[in-house]
Amino acid sequence: MSITVHGVMHGRTIEIDEDVGVAEGQKVEVQVKIVPMSARKPGEGFFRTEGALADDVEWDGIMEEIYKARKVERRQVPDLEAP
């Protein structure tokens, strides 16, 4: 049986991301392949999707509703003349 799973090194221990269904104490053979770290910067995913909905008329309507809802006054002004 041969499967491929991913994990993270912690010292001399590899923490596997999922249950591989191997009995406790079962001997296994492990082949390690280094997975390169992502060169992406935080927030880069947002920039890659920028403009994806630019020509979507339905989305424009949704955004307009959100914009109007945010402009509604929600603060409660206290009644200073109350006893």
DSSP file (Angstrom, degrees, kcal/mol; ACC not computed):
  #  RESIDUE AA STRUCTURE BP1 BP2  ACC     N-H-->O    O-->H-N    N-H-->O    O-->H-N    TCO  KAPPA ALPHA  PHI   PSI    X-CA   Y-CA   Z-CA
    1    1 A M              0   0    0      0, 0.0     2,-0.4     0, 0.0     0, 0.0   0.000 360.0 360.0 360.0 134.4    0.0    0.0    0.0
    2    2 A S        +     0   0    0      2,-0.0     2,-0.3     0, 0.0     0, 0.0  -0.993 360.0 166.6-137.0 128.3    1.3    3.5   -0.9
    3    3 A I        -     0   0    0     -2,-0.4     2,-0.5     2,-0.0    17,-0.0  -0.932  27.9-132.4-134.7 160.0   -0.3    6.8   -0.2
    4    4 A T        +     0   0    0     -2,-0.3     2,-0.3     2,-0.0    -2,-0.0  -0.969  32.0 163.8-115.9 125.8    0.8   10.4   -0.3
    5    5 A V        -     0   0    0     -2,-0.5     2,-0.3    13,-0.0    -2,-0.0  -0.881  28.5-126.1-132.0 165.2    0.0   12.7    2.7
    6    6 A H        +     0   0    0     -2,-0.3    11,-3.1     2,-0.0    12,-0.3  -0.811  33.5 154.8-112.8 155.4    1.3   16.0    3.9
    7    7 A G  E     -A   16   0A   0     -2,-0.3     2,-0.4     9,-0.3     9,-0.2  -0.924  34.8-108.2-161.5-175.9    2.7   17.0    7.2
    8    8 A V  E     -A   15   0A   0      7,-2.2     7,-3.2    -2,-0.3     2,-0.3  -0.987  27.8-122.3-131.4 136.7    5.0   19.3    9.1
    9    9 A M  E     +A   14   0A   0     -2,-0.4     2,-0.3     5,-0.2     5,-0.2  -0.600  24.4 179.6 -78.4 136.5    8.4   18.7   10.7
   10   10 A H  E >   -A   13   0A   0      3,-3.3     3,-2.0    -2,-0.3     2,-0.4  -0.825  66.6 -62.3-134.5  92.7    8.7   19.3   14.4
   11   11 A G  T 3  S-     0   0    0     -2,-0.3    -1,-0.0     1,-0.3    -2,-0.0  -0.539 120.2 -16.4  65.8-119.7   12.3   18.4   15.4
   12   12 A R  T 3  S+     0   0    0     -2,-0.4     2,-0.4    -3,-0.1    -1,-0.3   0.271 124.2  89.4 -98.4  10.4   12.6   14.6   14.6
   13   13 A T  E <   -A   10   0A   0     -3,-2.0    -3,-3.3     2,-0.0     2,-0.6  -0.891  62.8-150.6-112.2 137.3    8.8   14.2   14.4
   14   14 A I  E     -A    9   0A   0     -2,-0.4     2,-0.7    -5,-0.2    -5,-0.2  -0.935  10.4-151.6-104.9 119.7    6.6   14.5   11.3
   15   15 A E  E     -A    8   0A   0     -7,-3.2    -7,-2.2    -2,-0.6     2,-0.3  -0.830  15.6-146.0 -91.5 113.6    3.1   15.6   12.2
   16   16 A I  E     -A    7   0A   0     -2,-0.7    -9,-0.3    -9,-0.2     4,-0.0  -0.610   8.3-136.8 -85.2 139.2    0.8   14.2    9.4
   17   17 A D  S    S+     0   0    0    -11,-3.1     2,-0.3    -2,-0.3   -10,-0.1   0.634  81.2  25.5 -71.0 -16.1   -2.2   16.3    8.5
   18   18 A E  S    S-     0   0    0    -12,-0.3     2,-0.4     0, 0.0    -2,-0.1  -0.944  89.8 -88.9-146.0 163.3   -4.7   13.4    8.3
   19   19 A D        -     0   0    0     -2,-0.3    -2,-0.0     1,-0.1     0, 0.0  -0.622  31.0-168.0 -74.7 125.6   -5.3    9.9    9.7
   20   20 A V        -     0   0    0     -2,-0.4    -1,-0.1     2,-0.1   -15,-0.0   0.452  37.6-118.4 -97.2  -0.6   -3.6    7.4    7.4
   21   21 A G        +     0   0    0      1,-0.2     2,-0.4     0, 0.0    -2,-0.1   0.806  62.2 145.0  72.9  30.3   -5.3    4.4    8.9
   22   22 A V        -     0   0    0      4,-0.0    -1,-0.2     1,-0.0    -2,-0.1  -0.857  51.9-111.7-103.6 136.2   -2.1    2.7   10.1
   23   23 A A    >   -     0   0    0     -2,-0.4     3,-2.1     1,-0.1     2,-0.1  -0.297  40.5 -92.4 -65.0 146.7   -2.2    0.7   13.3
   24   24 A E  T 3  S+     0   0    0      1,-0.3    -1,-0.1     3,-0.0     3,-0.1  -0.378 114.0  18.3 -57.7 130.5   -0.3    2.0   16.4
   25   25 A G  T 3  S+     0   0    0      1,-0.3    -1,-0.3    -3,-0.1     2,-0.2   0.334  88.3 142.0  87.7  -6.9    3.2    0.5   16.4
   26   26 A Q    <   -     0   0    0     -3,-2.1    -1,-0.3     1,-0.1     2,-0.2  -0.490  53.0-123.4 -67.7 131.8    3.1   -0.6   12.7
   27   27 A K        -     0   0    0     -2,-0.2     2,-0.3    -3,-0.1    -4,-0.1  -0.566  35.8-178.9 -75.5 140.3    6.4   -0.1   11.0
   28   28 A V        -     0   0    0     -2,-0.2     2,-0.5    -6,-0.0    -6,-0.0  -0.916  26.5-128.4-135.4 161.1    6.3    2.2    7.9
   29   29 A E        -     0   0    0     -2,-0.3     2,-0.5     2,-0.0    -2,-0.0  -0.957  26.2-159.6-111.3 131.2    8.7    3.5    5.4
   30   30 A V        -     0   0    0     -2,-0.5     2,-0.5     2,-0.0    -2,-0.0  -0.935  10.9-165.8-118.2 130.9    8.8    7.2    4.8
   31   31 A Q        -     0   0    0     -2,-0.5     2,-0.5     2,-0.0    -2,-0.0  -0.973  18.3-148.0-112.3 122.5   10.0    9.1    1.8
   32   32 A V        -     0   0    0     -2,-0.5     2,-0.5     2,-0.0    -2,-0.0  -0.791  16.5-178.7 -99.4 128.5   10.5   12.8    2.5
   33   33 A K        -     0   0    0     -2,-0.5     2,-0.3     2,-0.0    -2,-0.0  -0.994  27.6-127.1-123.7 124.1    9.9   15.4   -0.2
   34   34 A I        -     0   0    0     -2,-0.5    -2,-0.0     1,-0.0     0, 0.0  -0.561  16.9-149.9 -74.2 126.9   10.5   19.1    0.6
   35   35 A V        -     0   0    0     -2,-0.3    -1,-0.0     1,-0.0    -2,-0.0  -0.876  23.7-120.4 -97.1 120.6    7.5   21.2   -0.3
   36   36 A P        -     0   0    0      0, 0.0     2,-0.1     0, 0.0     3,-0.1  -0.296  27.2-110.2 -64.2 143.6    8.7   24.8   -1.2
   37   37 A M        -     0   0    0      1,-0.1     2,-0.2     2,-0.0     0, 0.0  -0.405  39.6 -98.8 -69.2 147.7    7.3   27.6    0.9
   38   38 A S        -     0   0    0      1,-0.1    -1,-0.1    -2,-0.1     0, 0.0  -0.471  21.7-152.3 -69.5 136.1    4.9   29.9   -0.9
   39   39 A A        +     0   0    0     -2,-0.2    -1,-0.1    -3,-0.1     2,-0.1   0.364  57.7 120.9 -89.4   5.3    6.5   33.1   -2.1
   40   40 A R        -     0   0    0      1,-0.1     3,-0.0     3,-0.0    -2,-0.0  -0.389  58.5-134.4 -71.7 146.4    3.1   34.9   -1.8
   41   41 A K    >   -     0   0    0      1,-0.1     3,-2.2    -2,-0.1     4,-0.3  -0.682  37.8 -83.1 -95.4 153.5    2.9   37.9    0.4
   42   42 A P  T 3  S+     0   0    0      0, 0.0    -1,-0.1     0, 0.0     0, 0.0  -0.325 118.0  19.2 -56.0 133.5   -0.1   38.4    2.8
   43   43 A G  T >> S+     0   0    0     -3,-0.0     4,-1.3     3,-0.0     3,-0.7   0.337  86.5 118.1  89.1  -6.7   -3.0   39.9    1.0
   44   44 A E  H <>  +     0   0    0     -3,-2.2     4,-1.9     1,-0.2     5,-0.2   0.833  68.0  62.7 -63.3 -32.2   -1.8   38.9   -2.4
   45   45 A G  H 3> S+     0   0    0     -4,-0.3     4,-1.1     1,-0.2    -1,-0.2   0.866 100.1  53.4 -61.6 -36.3   -4.8   36.8   -3.0
   46   46 A F  H X4 S+     0   0    0     -3,-0.7     3,-0.5     1,-0.2     4,-0.5   0.918 108.8  48.8 -64.1 -42.5   -7.1   39.8   -2.8
   47   47 A F  H >< S+     0   0    0     -4,-1.3     3,-0.7     1,-0.2    -1,-0.2   0.841 106.1  57.3 -67.0 -32.4   -5.1   41.6   -5.5
   48   48 A R  H 3< S+     0   0    0     -4,-1.9    -1,-0.2     1,-0.2    -2,-0.2   0.777 111.3  42.8 -69.8 -25.1   -5.2   38.6   -7.8
   49   49 A T  T X< S+     0   0    0     -4,-1.1     3,-2.1    -3,-0.5     4,-0.2   0.418  83.3 130.8 -98.9   0.7   -9.0   38.6   -7.7
   50   50 A E  T <  S+     0   0    0     -3,-0.7    -3,-0.1    -4,-0.5    -4,-0.0  -0.304  76.6  14.2 -57.5 130.1   -9.3   42.4   -8.1
   51   51 A G  T >  S+     0   0    0      3,-0.0     3,-1.5     1,-0.0     4,-0.3   0.461  84.1 126.8  86.0   1.7  -11.8   43.2  -10.8
   52   52 A A  T <  S+     0   0    0     -3,-2.1     3,-0.2     1,-0.3    -2,-0.1   0.814  83.9  33.0 -62.6 -30.0  -13.3   39.7  -11.0
   53   53 A L  T >  S+     0   0    0     -4,-0.2     3,-1.5     1,-0.1    -1,-0.3   0.107  83.4 117.8-110.8  20.4  -16.8   41.1  -10.6
   54   54 A A  T <  S+     0   0    0     -3,-1.5    -1,-0.1     1,-0.3    -2,-0.1   0.821  82.7  35.6 -60.5 -34.7  -16.3   44.4  -12.3
   55   55 A D  T 3  S+     0   0    0     -4,-0.3     2,-0.8    -3,-0.2    -1,-0.3   0.143  86.7 116.6-106.5  19.1  -18.8   43.8  -15.1
   56   56 A D    <>  -     0   0    0     -3,-1.5     4,-1.8     1,-0.2    -3,-0.0  -0.792  44.8-168.1 -93.9 107.0  -21.4   41.9  -13.0
   57   57 A V  H  > S+     0   0    0     -2,-0.8     4,-1.7     1,-0.2    -1,-0.2   0.879  87.4  53.6 -63.1 -40.1  -24.6   43.9  -12.9
   58   58 A E  H  > S+     0   0    0      1,-0.2     4,-1.9     2,-0.2    -1,-0.2   0.912 108.3  50.0 -61.9 -42.2  -26.1   41.7  -10.1
   59   59 A W  H  > S+     0   0    0      1,-0.2     4,-2.6     2,-0.2    -1,-0.2   0.872 105.3  57.2 -64.9 -37.2  -23.0   42.3   -8.0
   60   60 A D  H  X S+     0   0    0     -4,-1.8     4,-2.0     1,-0.2    -1,-0.2   0.905 107.1  49.2 -59.5 -41.2  -23.3   46.1   -8.5
   61   61 A G  H  X S+     0   0    0     -4,-1.7     4,-2.0     2,-0.2    -1,-0.2   0.895 110.2  50.2 -64.7 -41.1  -26.9   46.0   -7.1
   62   62 A I  H  X S+     0   0    0     -4,-1.9     4,-2.1     1,-0.2    -2,-0.2   0.929 111.2  48.2 -62.9 -45.7  -25.7   44.0   -4.1
   63   63 A M  H  X S+     0   0    0     -4,-2.6     4,-2.5     1,-0.2    -1,-0.2   0.862 108.7  54.3 -65.1 -35.3  -22.9   46.4   -3.4
   64   64 A E  H  X S+     0   0    0     -4,-2.0     4,-2.5     2,-0.2    -1,-0.2   0.906 107.7  50.4 -64.2 -42.0  -25.3   49.4   -3.8
   65   65 A E  H  X S+     0   0    0     -4,-2.0     4,-2.4     2,-0.2    -2,-0.2   0.913 111.4  48.2 -61.3 -43.3  -27.6   47.9   -1.1
   66   66 A I  H  X S+     0   0    0     -4,-2.1     4,-1.8     2,-0.2    -2,-0.2   0.922 110.6  51.4 -63.2 -44.3  -24.7   47.4    1.2
   67   67 A Y  H  X S+     0   0    0     -4,-2.5     4,-0.8     1,-0.2    -2,-0.2   0.924 112.3  45.7 -59.3 -46.5  -23.6   51.0    0.6
   68   68 A K  H >X S+     0   0    0     -4,-2.5     3,-0.7     1,-0.2     4,-0.6   0.895 110.3  54.1 -65.2 -40.3  -27.0   52.4    1.4
   69   69 A A  H >< S+     0   0    0     -4,-2.4     3,-0.7     1,-0.2    -1,-0.2   0.841 106.1  53.0 -63.9 -33.0  -27.4   50.2    4.5
   70   70 A R  H 3< S+     0   0    0     -4,-1.8    -1,-0.2     1,-0.2    -2,-0.2   0.710 103.5  57.5 -75.5 -19.5  -24.1   51.5    5.9
   71   71 A K  H << S+     0   0    0     -4,-0.8    -1,-0.2    -3,-0.7     2,-0.2   0.578  80.3 109.5 -86.3 -10.1  -25.3   55.1    5.5
   72   72 A V  S << S-     0   0    0     -3,-0.7     2,-0.4    -4,-0.6    -3,-0.0  -0.474  78.0-115.7 -69.6 132.6  -28.4   54.6    7.7
   73   73 A E        +     0   0    0     -2,-0.2    -1,-0.1     1,-0.2    -2,-0.1  -0.561  41.4 167.5 -70.3 123.9  -28.2   56.4   11.0
   74   74 A R        +     0   0    0     -2,-0.4    -1,-0.2     2,-0.1     2,-0.1   0.487  37.3 109.1-116.1  -9.3  -28.1   53.7   13.8
   75   75 A R        -     0   0    0      1,-0.1     2,-0.6     2,-0.0    -2,-0.0  -0.431  63.5-135.2 -71.0 144.9  -27.1   55.8   16.8
   76   76 A Q        -     0   0    0     -2,-0.1    -1,-0.1     0, 0.0    -2,-0.1  -0.900  12.8-144.1-102.2 122.1  -29.7   56.4   19.4
   77   77 A V        -     0   0    0     -2,-0.6     2,-0.0     1,-0.0    -2,-0.0  -0.746  22.7-122.2 -86.9 123.9  -29.8   60.0   20.6
   78   78 A P        -     0   0    0      0, 0.0     2,-1.0     0, 0.0     3,-0.1  -0.360  19.3-118.6 -67.3 144.6  -30.6   60.2   24.3
   79   79 A D    >   -     0   0    0      1,-0.2     3,-0.9     2,-0.1    -2,-0.0  -0.749  29.3-173.9 -83.5 104.5  -33.7   62.2   25.3
   80   80 A L  T 3  S+     0   0    0     -2,-1.0    -1,-0.2     1,-0.2    -3,-0.0   0.641  77.9  61.1 -77.2 -15.2  -32.2   64.9   27.5
   81   81 A E  T 3  S+     0   0    0     -3,-0.1    -1,-0.2     2,-0.0    -2,-0.1   0.519  77.8 109.4 -90.5  -4.5  -35.6   66.3   28.5
   82   82 A A    <         0   0    0     -3,-0.9     0, 0.0     1,-0.1     0, 0.0  -0.456 360.0 360.0 -71.4 143.4  -36.8   63.1   30.1
   83   83 A P              0   0    0      0, 0.0    -1,-0.1     0, 0.0    -3,-0.1   0.490 360.0 360.0 -67.7 360.0  -37.1   63.2   34.0
